[in-house]
Amino acid sequence: MSSRLNPYISFSGDAKQALEFYREVFGGDLNVHRYADFGSETPPGYADKVMHGLLQTAGGFTLMGADSPPGAEHRPGNNMAISLSGDDTGELRGYWDKLADGGTVSVPLEKQMWGDVFGMCTDRFGITWMVNISERQT
């Protein structure tokens, strides 16, 4: 797999319905993971909320989304991020280092409960970036 860049949308409790709608519009395969699916401490009221959703279409579109996490303010205009994902650790860490330089790191780039290395930062221009490094499949 090579690295990918795609939009990531935050929703206010209706991510599953929105992603299902986008699947109806664009077609493709939708994978939705709820907070409860990860078995760790699920915040109250979040068991059925979407922690991560991924829509991939035959036309090559990729759209990601989730319900805003606890404590995060959801406000149209601040509900978009750009996601970089792939399995080339060196390439993605290089992007991370450059994007985070002069910006603000909200989630350090480190191994997460789902097994990938993930981080989130806002660059010096106010753009939010998510970087997810998966292990190469052999």
DSSP file (Angstrom, degrees, kcal/mol; ACC not computed):
  #  RESIDUE AA STRUCTURE BP1 BP2  ACC     N-H-->O    O-->H-N    N-H-->O    O-->H-N    TCO  KAPPA ALPHA  PHI   PSI    X-CA   Y-CA   Z-CA
    1    1 A M              0   0    0      0, 0.0    86,-0.4     0, 0.0     2,-0.2   0.000 360.0 360.0 360.0 142.9    0.0    0.0    0.0
    2    2 A S        -     0   0    0      1,-0.1     2,-0.1    84,-0.1    83,-0.0  -0.545 360.0 -77.8 -99.6 175.2    1.1    3.5   -0.7
    3    3 A S        -     0   0    0     -2,-0.2     2,-0.3    83,-0.1    83,-0.2  -0.408  46.6-156.7 -72.5 149.8    0.3    6.5    1.4
    4    4 A R  E     -A   85   0A   0     81,-2.8    81,-1.9    -2,-0.1     2,-0.4  -0.943  10.3-157.2-127.9 150.6   -3.2    8.1    1.0
    5    5 A L  E     +A   84   0A   0     -2,-0.3    79,-0.2    79,-0.2    57,-0.1  -0.997  30.1 148.1-124.9 125.4   -4.5   11.6    1.7
    6    6 A N  E     -A   83   0A   0     77,-2.1    77,-3.1    -2,-0.4    57,-0.1  -0.987  46.4 -87.1-153.8 161.5   -8.3   12.0    2.2
    7    7 A P  E     -A   82   0A   0      0, 0.0    57,-1.8     0, 0.0     2,-0.4  -0.360  29.8-160.5 -71.0 150.6  -10.9   14.0    4.1
    8    8 A Y  E     -Ab  81  64A   0     73,-2.4    73,-2.2    55,-0.2     2,-0.4  -0.984   9.6-161.0-132.5 119.0  -11.9   13.1    7.6
    9    9 A I  E     -Ab  80  65A   0     55,-2.4    57,-1.8    -2,-0.4     2,-0.4  -0.854   6.7-147.8-108.7 134.8  -15.3   14.6    8.8
   10   10 A S  E     - b   0  66A   0     69,-3.1     2,-0.3    -2,-0.4    57,-0.2  -0.824  17.9-164.2 -98.1 139.6  -16.4   14.9   12.5
   11   11 A F  E     - b   0  67A   0     55,-2.6    57,-3.3    -2,-0.4     2,-0.7  -0.792  26.6-120.9-121.3 163.4  -20.1   14.6   13.2
   12   12 A S  S    S-     0   0    0     -2,-0.3    55,-0.1    55,-0.2    -2,-0.0  -0.487  85.1 -51.3-103.2  60.4  -22.2   15.4   16.2
   13   13 A G  S    S+     0   0    0     -2,-0.7     3,-0.1    37,-0.1    54,-0.1   0.372 126.8  82.4  94.2  -4.5  -23.7   12.0   17.0
   14   14 A D     >  +     0   0    0      1,-0.1     4,-2.4    52,-0.1     5,-0.2  -0.003  45.8 121.3-122.4  30.5  -25.0   11.1   13.6
   15   15 A A  H  > S+     0   0    0      1,-0.2     4,-3.1     2,-0.2     5,-0.3   0.902  74.8  53.1 -60.4 -43.0  -21.8    9.8   11.9
   16   16 A K  H  > S+     0   0    0      1,-0.2     4,-2.3     2,-0.2    -1,-0.2   0.938 111.9  44.9 -60.6 -46.7  -23.3    6.3   11.1
   17   17 A Q  H  > S+     0   0    0      2,-0.2     4,-2.0     1,-0.2    -1,-0.2   0.906 114.8  48.8 -63.8 -41.0  -26.3    7.8    9.4
   18   18 A A  H  X S+     0   0    0     -4,-2.4     4,-2.5     2,-0.2    -2,-0.2   0.931 112.1  47.5 -64.8 -45.7  -24.1   10.3    7.5
   19   19 A L  H  X S+     0   0    0     -4,-3.1     4,-2.0     1,-0.2    -1,-0.2   0.878 111.0  51.7 -65.8 -36.6  -21.7    7.6    6.3
   20   20 A E  H  X S+     0   0    0     -4,-2.3     4,-1.9    -5,-0.3    -1,-0.2   0.889 109.3  51.4 -64.6 -38.0  -24.5    5.4    5.3
   21   21 A F  H  X S+     0   0    0     -4,-2.0     4,-2.1     2,-0.2    -2,-0.2   0.936 108.9  49.6 -61.7 -47.3  -26.0    8.3    3.3
   22   22 A Y  H  X S+     0   0    0     -4,-2.5     4,-3.1     1,-0.2     5,-0.4   0.845 107.9  54.8 -63.1 -33.0  -22.6    8.9    1.5
   23   23 A R  H  X S+     0   0    0     -4,-2.0     4,-2.7     2,-0.2    -1,-0.2   0.907 107.7  49.7 -64.4 -40.4  -22.5    5.1    0.7
   24   24 A E  H  < S+     0   0    0     -4,-1.9    -2,-0.2     2,-0.2    -1,-0.2   0.886 115.8  43.8 -63.1 -37.8  -25.9    5.5   -0.9
   25   25 A V  H  < S+     0   0    0     -4,-2.1    -2,-0.2     1,-0.1    -1,-0.2   0.950 131.8  18.4 -71.5 -50.4  -24.6    8.5   -2.9
   26   26 A F  H  < S-     0   0    0     -4,-3.1    33,-0.3     1,-0.2    32,-0.2   0.594  95.0-140.2-101.5 -13.8  -21.2    7.1   -4.0
   27   27 A G     <  +     0   0    0     -4,-2.7    -1,-0.2    -5,-0.4     2,-0.2  -0.313  47.7 108.8  77.3-171.7  -21.6    3.3   -3.5
   28   28 A G  S    S-     0   0    0     29,-0.1     2,-0.4    -4,-0.1    29,-0.3  -0.471  70.2 -44.9 104.0-172.3  -18.7    1.3   -2.1
   29   29 A D  E     -C   56   0A   0     27,-2.7    27,-2.4    -2,-0.2     2,-0.5  -0.871  46.2-160.5-106.7 131.1  -17.8   -0.5    1.0
   30   30 A L  E     -C   55   0A   0     -2,-0.4     2,-0.5    25,-0.2    25,-0.2  -0.950   6.7-173.5-115.8 127.1  -18.4    1.0    4.5
   31   31 A N  E     -C   54   0A   0     23,-2.5    23,-2.6    -2,-0.5     2,-0.4  -0.986   7.6-173.5-118.3 124.9  -16.7   -0.2    7.6
   32   32 A V  E     -C   53   0A   0     -2,-0.5     2,-0.5    21,-0.2    21,-0.2  -0.974   7.3-167.6-123.2 130.2  -17.9    1.4   10.9
   33   33 A H  E     -C   52   0A   0     19,-2.7    18,-2.6    -2,-0.4    19,-1.8  -0.975  12.0-151.5-117.9 122.8  -16.3    0.8   14.3
   34   34 A R  E >   -C   50   0A   0     -2,-0.5     3,-1.0    16,-0.3     4,-0.4  -0.475  29.0-110.5 -86.1 161.1  -18.1    1.9   17.4
   35   35 A Y  G >  S+     0   0    0     14,-1.9     3,-1.5    11,-0.7     5,-0.4   0.899 119.4  56.9 -55.6 -41.6  -16.4    3.0   20.6
   36   36 A A  G >  S+     0   0    0     11,-1.8     3,-1.3    10,-0.3    -1,-0.2   0.728  90.6  73.5 -65.7 -21.5  -17.7   -0.2   22.3
   37   37 A D  G <  S+     0   0    0     -3,-1.0    -1,-0.3    10,-0.3    -2,-0.2   0.703  90.8  57.6 -66.2 -18.6  -16.0   -2.3   19.7
   38   38 A F  G <  S-     0   0    0     -3,-1.5    -1,-0.3    -4,-0.4    -2,-0.2   0.534  95.3-141.9 -94.4  -6.0  -12.6   -1.6   21.2
   39   39 A G    <   +     0   0    0     -3,-1.3    -3,-0.1    -4,-0.2     3,-0.1   0.464  60.8 113.8  67.0   1.4  -13.5   -3.0   24.7
   40   40 A S  S    S-     0   0    0     -5,-0.4     2,-0.7     1,-0.2    -1,-0.2  -0.157  87.5 -44.6 -89.5-167.1  -11.6   -0.3   26.6
   41   41 A E        -     0   0    0     -3,-0.1    -1,-0.2     1,-0.1    -5,-0.0  -0.455  63.2-156.0 -64.0 106.6  -13.2    2.3   28.8
   42   42 A T        -     0   0    0     -2,-0.7     5,-0.1    -3,-0.1     3,-0.1  -0.752  19.6-118.0 -87.0 124.9  -16.1    3.6   26.7
   43   43 A P    >   -     0   0    0      0, 0.0     3,-2.3     0, 0.0     4,-0.3  -0.303  44.8 -85.6 -58.7 144.3  -17.1    7.1   27.7
   44   44 A P  T 3  S+     0   0    0      0, 0.0     0, 0.0     0, 0.0     0, 0.0  -0.262 115.8  13.6 -54.0 132.4  -20.7    7.3   29.0
   45   45 A G  T 3  S+     0   0    0     -3,-0.1     3,-0.1     1,-0.0    -3,-0.0   0.480 107.4  91.6  81.9   2.9  -23.2    7.6   26.1
   46   46 A Y    X   +     0   0    0     -3,-2.3     3,-1.1     1,-0.1   -11,-0.7   0.422  45.5 102.9-110.8   0.6  -20.6    6.7   23.5
   47   47 A A  T 3  S+     0   0    0     -4,-0.3   -11,-1.8     1,-0.3   -10,-0.3   0.886  95.3  31.6 -52.6 -44.3  -20.9    2.9   23.2
   48   48 A D  T 3  S+     0   0    0    -13,-0.1    -1,-0.3   -14,-0.1     2,-0.1   0.383  96.8 108.4 -98.0   3.9  -22.9    3.2   19.9
   49   49 A K  S <  S-     0   0    0     -3,-1.1   -14,-1.9     1,-0.1     2,-0.5  -0.463  79.8-102.1 -76.7 155.0  -21.2    6.3   18.6
   50   50 A V  E     +C   34   0A   0    -16,-0.2    17,-2.5     1,-0.2   -16,-0.3  -0.678  34.0 178.9 -83.9 120.9  -18.7    5.9   15.7
   51   51 A M  E    S-     0   0A   0    -18,-2.6     2,-0.3    -2,-0.5   -17,-0.2   0.806  78.1  -2.5 -84.5 -35.1  -15.1    6.0   16.7
   52   52 A H  E     -C   33   0A   0    -19,-1.8   -19,-2.7    14,-0.1     2,-0.4  -0.918  63.7-176.3-159.3 130.5  -13.9    5.5   13.1
   53   53 A G  E     -CD  32  65A   0     12,-2.2    12,-1.8    -2,-0.3     2,-0.4  -0.976   5.2-168.0-127.8 145.1  -15.8    5.0    9.8
   54   54 A L  E     -CD  31  64A   0    -23,-2.6   -23,-2.5    -2,-0.4     2,-0.5  -0.982   4.3-171.8-137.9 122.3  -14.3    4.3    6.4
   55   55 A L  E     -CD  30  63A   0      8,-2.9     8,-2.4    -2,-0.4     2,-0.4  -0.968   7.1-178.0-112.9 123.8  -16.0    4.4    3.0
   56   56 A Q  E     -CD  29  62A   0    -27,-2.4   -27,-2.7    -2,-0.5     2,-0.2  -0.988  10.3-158.4-122.9 127.7  -14.1    3.2    0.0
   57   57 A T    >   -     0   0    0      4,-2.6     3,-1.7    -2,-0.4   -29,-0.1  -0.670  29.5-120.8-107.0 158.9  -15.7    3.4   -3.4
   58   58 A A  T 3  S+     0   0    0      1,-0.3    -1,-0.1    -2,-0.2   -31,-0.1   0.781 113.4  63.2 -63.4 -26.2  -15.0    1.5   -6.7
   59   59 A G  T 3  S-     0   0    0    -33,-0.3    -1,-0.3     2,-0.1   -32,-0.0   0.472 123.7-102.1 -78.6  -1.4  -14.4    5.0   -8.2
   60   60 A G  S <  S+     0   0    0     -3,-1.7     2,-0.3     1,-0.3    -2,-0.1   0.489  74.3 140.7  96.4   3.3  -11.4    5.5   -5.9
   61   61 A F        -     0   0    0    -35,-0.1    -4,-2.6   -55,-0.0     2,-0.4  -0.587  29.6-168.9 -78.5 142.1  -13.0    7.9   -3.4
   62   62 A T  E     + D   0  56A   0     -2,-0.3     2,-0.4    -6,-0.2    -6,-0.2  -0.997   6.9 177.6-129.7 128.4  -12.1    7.4    0.3
   63   63 A L  E     - D   0  55A   0     -8,-2.4    -8,-2.9    -2,-0.4     2,-0.3  -0.998   5.8-169.3-132.0 130.1  -14.0    9.2    3.0
   64   64 A M  E     +bD   8  54A   0    -57,-1.8   -55,-2.4    -2,-0.4     2,-0.3  -0.857  13.7 158.7-116.4 153.9  -13.5    8.9    6.7
   65   65 A G  E     +bD   9  53A   0    -12,-1.8   -12,-2.2    -2,-0.3     2,-0.3  -0.989  12.3 176.9-166.0 165.7  -15.6   10.1    9.6
   66   66 A A  E     -b   10   0A   0    -57,-1.8   -55,-2.6    -2,-0.3     2,-0.3  -0.975  40.4 -89.2-162.9 163.0  -16.5    9.7   13.2
   67   67 A D  E     -b   11   0A   0    -17,-2.5   -55,-0.2    -2,-0.3   -57,-0.0  -0.633  60.7 -92.3 -76.4 143.1  -18.6   11.2   16.0
   68   68 A S        -     0   0    0    -57,-3.3     3,-0.1    -2,-0.3    -1,-0.1  -0.309  49.1-114.6 -55.4 134.4  -16.7   14.0   17.8
   69   69 A P    >   -     0   0    0      0, 0.0     3,-2.2     0, 0.0    -1,-0.1  -0.246  44.7 -72.4 -70.3 161.7  -15.0   12.5   20.8
   70   70 A P  T 3  S+     0   0    0      0, 0.0     3,-0.1     0, 0.0   -24,-0.0  -0.244 121.3  18.3 -53.7 136.1  -16.0   13.4   24.4
   71   71 A G  T 3  S+     0   0    0      1,-0.3     2,-0.5    -3,-0.1    -3,-0.0   0.281  95.4 118.4  86.3 -11.3  -14.9   16.9   25.3
   72   72 A A    <   -     0   0    0     -3,-2.2     2,-0.4     1,-0.0    -1,-0.3  -0.772  64.5-129.0 -91.7 129.3  -14.4   18.0   21.7
   73   73 A E        -     0   0    0     -2,-0.5     2,-0.7    -3,-0.1    -1,-0.0  -0.600  16.3-147.4 -75.5 130.2  -16.6   20.9   20.6
   74   74 A H        +     0   0    0     -2,-0.4     5,-0.1    -6,-0.1   -62,-0.0  -0.893  31.4 155.5-100.8 119.3  -18.5   20.1   17.4
   75   75 A R    >   -     0   0    0     -2,-0.7     3,-3.4   -64,-0.0     4,-0.2  -0.956  50.0-108.1-144.0 119.8  -19.0   23.2   15.3
   76   76 A P  T 3  S+     0   0    0      0, 0.0   -65,-0.0     0, 0.0    -2,-0.0  -0.247 111.3  38.5 -49.2 129.6  -19.5   23.3   11.6
   77   77 A G  T 3  S+     0   0    0      0, 0.0     3,-0.2     0, 0.0    -3,-0.0  -0.073 113.2  56.7 112.6 -30.7  -16.3   24.7   10.2
   78   78 A N  S <  S+     0   0    0     -3,-3.4    -5,-0.0     1,-0.1     0, 0.0   0.146  83.2  88.6-111.9  18.5  -14.0   22.9   12.7
   79   79 A N  S    S+     0   0    0     -4,-0.2   -69,-3.1    -5,-0.1     2,-0.4   0.101  70.3  84.2-105.2  22.1  -15.3   19.4   11.8
   80   80 A M  E     +A    9   0A   0    -71,-0.2    48,-0.4    -3,-0.2     2,-0.3  -0.959  44.9 165.1-125.2 143.8  -12.9   18.6    9.0
   81   81 A A  E     -A    8   0A   0    -73,-2.2   -73,-2.4    -2,-0.4     2,-0.5  -0.925  33.9-118.5-142.4 167.2   -9.4   17.2    9.1
   82   82 A I  E     -Ae   7 129A   0     46,-2.3    48,-2.5    -2,-0.3     2,-0.5  -0.959  26.8-151.6-111.8 128.8   -7.0   15.7    6.5
   83   83 A S  E     -Ae   6 130A   0    -77,-3.1   -77,-2.1    -2,-0.5     2,-0.5  -0.858   9.5-168.1-104.6 130.6   -6.0   12.1    7.1
   84   84 A L  E     +Ae   5 131A   0     46,-3.4    48,-2.6    -2,-0.5     2,-0.3  -0.978  22.4 165.1-111.2 125.5   -2.7   10.6    5.9
   85   85 A S  E     +Ae   4 132A   0    -81,-1.9   -81,-2.8    -2,-0.5     2,-0.3  -0.980  10.8 101.6-143.4 154.9   -2.5    6.9    6.2
   86   86 A G  E     - e   0 133A   0     46,-1.5    48,-2.9    -2,-0.3   -83,-0.1  -0.977  66.4 -89.8 163.4-165.4   -0.4    4.0    4.9
   87   87 A D  S    S+     0   0    0    -86,-0.4     2,-1.3    -2,-0.3    49,-0.2   0.320  82.3 106.5-122.4   6.6    2.3    1.6    5.9
   88   88 A D     >  -     0   0    0      1,-0.2     4,-2.7    47,-0.1     5,-0.3  -0.717  47.7-173.4 -89.3  92.8    5.5    3.4    4.9
   89   89 A T  H  > S+     0   0    0     -2,-1.3     4,-2.8     1,-0.2     5,-0.3   0.892  79.1  48.9 -56.1 -47.3    6.7    4.4    8.4
   90   90 A G  H  > S+     0   0    0      2,-0.2     4,-1.8     1,-0.2    -1,-0.2   0.921 113.7  45.6 -61.5 -46.3    9.6    6.6    7.2
   91   91 A E  H  > S+     0   0    0      2,-0.2     4,-2.0     1,-0.2    -2,-0.2   0.944 116.7  43.9 -62.8 -48.8    7.5    8.5    4.7
   92   92 A L  H  X S+     0   0    0     -4,-2.7     4,-2.6     1,-0.2    -2,-0.2   0.875 112.6  51.1 -69.7 -37.3    4.6    9.1    7.1
   93   93 A R  H  X S+     0   0    0     -4,-2.8     4,-2.8    -5,-0.3    -1,-0.2   0.869 108.7  53.9 -65.2 -34.7    6.8   10.0   10.1
   94   94 A G  H  X S+     0   0    0     -4,-1.8     4,-1.8    -5,-0.3    -2,-0.2   0.920 109.6  46.1 -63.7 -44.0    8.6   12.5    7.8
   95   95 A Y  H  X S+     0   0    0     -4,-2.0     4,-2.9     2,-0.2     5,-0.2   0.938 112.5  52.0 -60.9 -46.1    5.3   14.1    6.9
   96   96 A W  H  X S+     0   0    0     -4,-2.6     4,-2.9     1,-0.2     5,-0.3   0.936 107.5  51.2 -55.8 -50.2    4.3   14.2   10.6
   97   97 A D  H  X S+     0   0    0     -4,-2.8     4,-1.2     1,-0.2    -1,-0.2   0.897 114.4  43.4 -57.2 -42.2    7.5   15.9   11.7
   98   98 A K  H  < S+     0   0    0     -4,-1.8    -1,-0.2     2,-0.2    -2,-0.2   0.898 115.3  47.6 -72.0 -40.9    7.1   18.6    9.1
   99   99 A L  H  < S+     0   0    0     -4,-2.9    25,-0.3     1,-0.2    -2,-0.2   0.888 114.5  46.2 -67.6 -38.6    3.4   19.1    9.8
  100  100 A A  H >< S+     0   0    0     -4,-2.9     3,-2.4    -5,-0.2     2,-0.3   0.733  86.1 106.0 -77.3 -22.6    3.8   19.3   13.6
  101  101 A D  T 3< S+     0   0    0     -4,-1.2    23,-0.4     1,-0.3     3,-0.1  -0.427 100.2   0.8 -62.8 117.8    6.8   21.6   13.4
  102  102 A G  T 3  S+     0   0    0     -2,-0.3    -1,-0.3     1,-0.3    -2,-0.1   0.459 122.7  90.7  82.3   0.9    5.5   25.0   14.5
  103  103 A G  S <  S-     0   0    0     -3,-2.4     2,-0.5    21,-0.1    -1,-0.3  -0.217  82.4 -90.2-109.6-159.1    2.1   23.6   15.1
  104  104 A T  E     -F  122   0A   0     18,-2.7    18,-2.9    -3,-0.1     2,-0.6  -0.981  25.5-146.9-124.6 124.8    0.2   22.0   18.0
  105  105 A V  E     +F  121   0A   0     -2,-0.5    16,-0.3    16,-0.2    -5,-0.0  -0.806  20.9 171.2 -91.1 121.6    0.2   18.3   18.7
  106  106 A S  E    S+     0   0A   0     14,-2.1    15,-0.2    -2,-0.6    -1,-0.2   0.729  78.2  24.7 -99.5 -28.2   -3.1   17.1   20.2
  107  107 A V  E    S-F  120   0A   0     13,-2.3    13,-2.3     0, 0.0    -1,-0.3  -0.948  88.8-128.0-134.6 114.0   -2.4   13.3   20.0
  108  108 A P  E     -     0   0A   0      0, 0.0     2,-1.1     0, 0.0    10,-0.2  -0.247  31.8-101.5 -59.6 148.2    1.3   12.3   20.0
  109  109 A L  E    S+     0   0A   0     10,-0.1     2,-0.3     8,-0.1    10,-0.3  -0.603  76.8 120.6 -73.8  99.6    2.3   10.0   17.2
  110  110 A E  E     -F  118   0A   0      8,-2.1     8,-2.5    -2,-1.1     6,-0.0  -0.957  69.6 -62.9-156.1 168.0    2.4    6.6   19.0
  111  111 A K  E     -F  117   0A   0     -2,-0.3     6,-0.3     6,-0.3     2,-0.2  -0.308  54.4-157.6 -60.6 136.6    0.9    3.1   19.1
  112  112 A Q    >   -     0   0    0      4,-2.9     3,-2.2     1,-0.0    -1,-0.1  -0.625  32.5 -94.4-115.3 172.5   -2.9    3.2   19.7
  113  113 A M  T 3  S+     0   0    0      1,-0.3    -2,-0.1    -2,-0.2    -1,-0.0   0.728 121.6  58.4 -61.2 -24.0   -5.4    0.7   21.1
  114  114 A W  T 3  S-     0   0    0      2,-0.2    -1,-0.3     1,-0.0     3,-0.1   0.459 120.0-107.3 -87.6   0.6   -6.3   -0.5   17.6
  115  115 A G  S <  S+     0   0    0     -3,-2.2     2,-0.2     1,-0.4    -2,-0.1   0.208  83.7 105.4 101.7 -16.0   -2.7   -1.4   16.9
  116  116 A D  S    S-     0   0    0     18,-0.1    -4,-2.9    -5,-0.1     2,-0.5  -0.494  75.2-109.4 -92.0 165.5   -1.6    1.3   14.5
  117  117 A V  E     +FG 111 133A   0     16,-2.4    16,-3.5    -6,-0.3     2,-0.3  -0.858  49.1 173.1 -91.3 127.9    0.7    4.2   15.2
  118  118 A F  E     +FG 110 132A   0     -8,-2.5    -8,-2.1    -2,-0.5     2,-0.3  -0.983  14.3 169.7-141.1 145.8   -1.5    7.4   15.1
  119  119 A G  E     - G   0 131A   0     12,-2.0    12,-2.8    -2,-0.3     2,-0.4  -0.984  14.7-154.5-150.5 158.2   -1.1   11.1   15.9
  120  120 A M  E     +FG 107 130A   0    -13,-2.3   -13,-2.3    -2,-0.3   -14,-2.1  -1.000  20.6 161.2-137.0 135.4   -3.1   14.3   15.4
  121  121 A C  E     -FG 105 129A   0      8,-2.3     8,-3.4    -2,-0.4     2,-0.5  -0.964  34.7-129.4-146.0 162.0   -1.8   17.8   15.1
  122  122 A T  E     -FG 104 128A   0    -18,-2.9   -18,-2.7    -2,-0.3     6,-0.2  -0.978  33.2-134.7-112.8 122.9   -2.8   21.2   13.9
  123  123 A D    >   -     0   0    0      4,-2.9     3,-2.3    -2,-0.5   -23,-0.1  -0.099  32.8 -91.2 -72.8 175.7   -0.2   22.8   11.6
  124  124 A R  T 3  S+     0   0    0    -23,-0.4    -1,-0.1   -25,-0.3   -22,-0.1   0.573 126.7  56.5 -67.6  -7.2    1.0   26.4   11.9
  125  125 A F  T 3  S-     0   0    0      2,-0.2    -1,-0.3     0, 0.0    -2,-0.1   0.348 121.7-103.0-103.2   4.4   -1.8   27.4    9.4
  126  126 A G  S <  S+     0   0    0     -3,-2.3     2,-0.4     1,-0.3    -2,-0.1   0.591  74.9 138.8  88.5  11.5   -4.6   26.0   11.5
  127  127 A I        -     0   0    0    -46,-0.0    -4,-2.9     1,-0.0     2,-0.4  -0.785  48.3-134.4 -93.0 131.1   -5.2   22.8    9.4
  128  128 A T  E     - G   0 122A   0     -2,-0.4   -46,-2.3   -48,-0.4     2,-0.4  -0.710  23.7-170.4 -87.7 131.7   -5.8   19.6   11.4
  129  129 A W  E     -eG  82 121A   0     -8,-3.4    -8,-2.3    -2,-0.4     2,-0.4  -0.956  12.1-162.4-123.3 139.7   -3.9   16.5   10.3
  130  130 A M  E     -eG  83 120A   0    -48,-2.5   -46,-3.4    -2,-0.4     2,-0.5  -0.988   8.1-166.1-117.8 130.3   -4.3   12.9   11.3
  131  131 A V  E     -eG  84 119A   0    -12,-2.8   -12,-2.0    -2,-0.4     2,-0.5  -0.978   6.4-178.2-119.7 124.9   -1.5   10.5   10.5
  132  132 A N  E     -eG  85 118A   0    -48,-2.6   -46,-1.5    -2,-0.5     2,-0.6  -0.983   6.5-167.8-126.6 121.2   -2.1    6.7   10.8
  133  133 A I  E     -eG  86 117A   0    -16,-3.5   -16,-2.4    -2,-0.5     2,-0.2  -0.934   9.2-166.7-110.9 114.3    0.7    4.2   10.2
  134  134 A S        -     0   0    0    -48,-2.9     2,-0.2    -2,-0.6   -45,-0.1  -0.632  30.6 -97.6 -96.0 158.4   -0.4    0.6    9.8
  135  135 A E        -     0   0    0     -2,-0.2     2,-0.1     1,-0.1   -47,-0.1  -0.500  45.8-102.2 -72.8 142.8    1.9   -2.4    9.9
  136  136 A R        -     0   0    0    -49,-0.2     2,-0.4    -2,-0.2    -1,-0.1  -0.427  34.7-124.7 -64.7 136.5    2.9   -3.7    6.5
  137  137 A Q              0   0    0      1,-0.1    -1,-0.1    -2,-0.1   -50,-0.0  -0.696 360.0 360.0 -83.3 132.1    0.9   -6.8    5.5
  138  138 A T              0   0    0     -2,-0.4    -1,-0.1     0, 0.0    -2,-0.0   0.421 360.0 360.0-104.8 360.0    3.2   -9.8    4.7
